[in-house]
Amino acid sequence: MLHYAVIFFVIALIAAVFGFGGIAAGAAGIAKILFVVFLVMAVASFLINASRGR
């Protein structure tokens, strides 16, 4: 999931360089959403694994 967030971020940067503001904003928004989903899943995974260890 983090891989896709980075890909969309790179797409946003390239689109911004070439002046495609709408595409850049959309790709940046998707990258933010994917990054937040990644963080939530990583924290949930950490907490589940920590509770199993006891």
mmCIF file of the C-alpha atoms, coordinates in Angstrom:
data_MODEL
# 
_entry.id   MODEL 
# 
loop_
_atom_site.group_PDB 
_atom_site.id 
_atom_site.type_symbol 
_atom_site.label_atom_id 
_atom_site.label_alt_id 
_atom_site.label_comp_id 
_atom_site.label_asym_id 
_atom_site.label_entity_id 
_atom_site.label_seq_id 
_atom_site.pdbx_PDB_ins_code 
_atom_site.Cartn_x 
_atom_site.Cartn_y 
_atom_site.Cartn_z 
_atom_site.occupancy 
_atom_site.B_iso_or_equiv 
_atom_site.pdbx_formal_charge 
_atom_site.auth_seq_id 
_atom_site.auth_comp_id 
_atom_site.auth_asym_id 
_atom_site.auth_atom_id 
_atom_site.pdbx_PDB_model_num 
ATOM 1  C CA . MET A 1 1  ? 0.000  0.000   0.000   1.00 0.00 ? 1  MET A CA 1 
ATOM 2  C CA . LEU A 1 2  ? 2.855  2.321   0.770   1.00 0.00 ? 2  LEU A CA 1 
ATOM 3  C CA . HIS A 1 3  ? 4.268  1.537   -2.663  1.00 0.00 ? 3  HIS A CA 1 
ATOM 4  C CA . TYR A 1 4  ? 1.106  2.813   -4.364  1.00 0.00 ? 4  TYR A CA 1 
ATOM 5  C CA . ALA A 1 5  ? 1.116  5.955   -2.219  1.00 0.00 ? 5  ALA A CA 1 
ATOM 6  C CA . VAL A 1 6  ? 4.654  6.720   -3.377  1.00 0.00 ? 6  VAL A CA 1 
ATOM 7  C CA . ILE A 1 7  ? 3.703  6.063   -7.012  1.00 0.00 ? 7  ILE A CA 1 
ATOM 8  C CA . PHE A 1 8  ? 0.765  8.481   -6.817  1.00 0.00 ? 8  PHE A CA 1 
ATOM 9  C CA . PHE A 1 9  ? 2.996  11.045  -5.125  1.00 0.00 ? 9  PHE A CA 1 
ATOM 10 C CA . VAL A 1 10 ? 5.515  10.800  -7.969  1.00 0.00 ? 10 VAL A CA 1 
ATOM 11 C CA . ILE A 1 11 ? 2.686  11.122  -10.505 1.00 0.00 ? 11 ILE A CA 1 
ATOM 12 C CA . ALA A 1 12 ? 1.500  14.248  -8.673  1.00 0.00 ? 12 ALA A CA 1 
ATOM 13 C CA . LEU A 1 13 ? 4.993  15.746  -8.771  1.00 0.00 ? 13 LEU A CA 1 
ATOM 14 C CA . ILE A 1 14 ? 5.416  15.052  -12.472 1.00 0.00 ? 14 ILE A CA 1 
ATOM 15 C CA . ALA A 1 15 ? 1.959  16.420  -13.283 1.00 0.00 ? 15 ALA A CA 1 
ATOM 16 C CA . ALA A 1 16 ? 2.680  19.572  -11.265 1.00 0.00 ? 16 ALA A CA 1 
ATOM 17 C CA . VAL A 1 17 ? 5.955  20.129  -13.113 1.00 0.00 ? 17 VAL A CA 1 
ATOM 18 C CA . PHE A 1 18 ? 4.162  19.959  -16.458 1.00 0.00 ? 18 PHE A CA 1 
ATOM 19 C CA . GLY A 1 19 ? 1.352  22.253  -15.275 1.00 0.00 ? 19 GLY A CA 1 
ATOM 20 C CA . PHE A 1 20 ? -1.497 19.787  -14.903 1.00 0.00 ? 20 PHE A CA 1 
ATOM 21 C CA . GLY A 1 21 ? -2.858 21.158  -11.635 1.00 0.00 ? 21 GLY A CA 1 
ATOM 22 C CA . GLY A 1 22 ? -6.049 19.126  -11.537 1.00 0.00 ? 22 GLY A CA 1 
ATOM 23 C CA . ILE A 1 23 ? -4.308 15.830  -12.128 1.00 0.00 ? 23 ILE A CA 1 
ATOM 24 C CA . ALA A 1 24 ? -1.620 16.747  -9.593  1.00 0.00 ? 24 ALA A CA 1 
ATOM 25 C CA . ALA A 1 25 ? -4.214 17.578  -6.948  1.00 0.00 ? 25 ALA A CA 1 
ATOM 26 C CA . GLY A 1 26 ? -6.105 14.361  -7.591  1.00 0.00 ? 26 GLY A CA 1 
ATOM 27 C CA . ALA A 1 27 ? -3.000 12.201  -7.447  1.00 0.00 ? 27 ALA A CA 1 
ATOM 28 C CA . ALA A 1 28 ? -1.820 13.952  -4.281  1.00 0.00 ? 28 ALA A CA 1 
ATOM 29 C CA . GLY A 1 29 ? -5.216 13.365  -2.669  1.00 0.00 ? 29 GLY A CA 1 
ATOM 30 C CA . ILE A 1 30 ? -5.113 9.675   -3.539  1.00 0.00 ? 30 ILE A CA 1 
ATOM 31 C CA . ALA A 1 31 ? -1.554 9.436   -2.192  1.00 0.00 ? 31 ALA A CA 1 
ATOM 32 C CA . LYS A 1 32 ? -2.635 11.006  1.110   1.00 0.00 ? 32 LYS A CA 1 
ATOM 33 C CA . ILE A 1 33 ? -5.553 8.610   1.477   1.00 0.00 ? 33 ILE A CA 1 
ATOM 34 C CA . LEU A 1 34 ? -3.393 5.578   0.727   1.00 0.00 ? 34 LEU A CA 1 
ATOM 35 C CA . PHE A 1 35 ? -0.746 6.745   3.202   1.00 0.00 ? 35 PHE A CA 1 
ATOM 36 C CA . VAL A 1 36 ? -3.322 7.183   5.970   1.00 0.00 ? 36 VAL A CA 1 
ATOM 37 C CA . VAL A 1 37 ? -4.784 3.748   5.251   1.00 0.00 ? 37 VAL A CA 1 
ATOM 38 C CA . PHE A 1 38 ? -1.257 2.315   5.385   1.00 0.00 ? 38 PHE A CA 1 
ATOM 39 C CA . LEU A 1 39 ? -0.611 3.961   8.752   1.00 0.00 ? 39 LEU A CA 1 
ATOM 40 C CA . VAL A 1 40 ? -3.896 2.713   10.222  1.00 0.00 ? 40 VAL A CA 1 
ATOM 41 C CA . MET A 1 41 ? -3.236 -0.833  9.033   1.00 0.00 ? 41 MET A CA 1 
ATOM 42 C CA . ALA A 1 42 ? 0.365  -0.749  10.301  1.00 0.00 ? 42 ALA A CA 1 
ATOM 43 C CA . VAL A 1 43 ? -0.700 0.429   13.768  1.00 0.00 ? 43 VAL A CA 1 
ATOM 44 C CA . ALA A 1 44 ? -3.520 -2.128  13.903  1.00 0.00 ? 44 ALA A CA 1 
ATOM 45 C CA . SER A 1 45 ? -1.115 -4.881  12.890  1.00 0.00 ? 45 SER A CA 1 
ATOM 46 C CA . PHE A 1 46 ? 1.384  -3.776  15.533  1.00 0.00 ? 46 PHE A CA 1 
ATOM 47 C CA . LEU A 1 47 ? -1.269 -3.719  18.269  1.00 0.00 ? 47 LEU A CA 1 
ATOM 48 C CA . ILE A 1 48 ? -2.670 -7.116  17.307  1.00 0.00 ? 48 ILE A CA 1 
ATOM 49 C CA . ASN A 1 49 ? 0.783  -8.696  17.247  1.00 0.00 ? 49 ASN A CA 1 
ATOM 50 C CA . ALA A 1 50 ? 1.678  -7.073  20.570  1.00 0.00 ? 50 ALA A CA 1 
ATOM 51 C CA . SER A 1 51 ? -1.468 -8.415  22.224  1.00 0.00 ? 51 SER A CA 1 
ATOM 52 C CA . ARG A 1 52 ? -0.833 -11.948 20.909  1.00 0.00 ? 52 ARG A CA 1 
ATOM 53 C CA . GLY A 1 53 ? 2.659  -11.980 22.363  1.00 0.00 ? 53 GLY A CA 1 
ATOM 54 C CA . ARG A 1 54 ? 1.416  -12.016 25.948  1.00 0.00 ? 54 ARG A CA 1 
# 
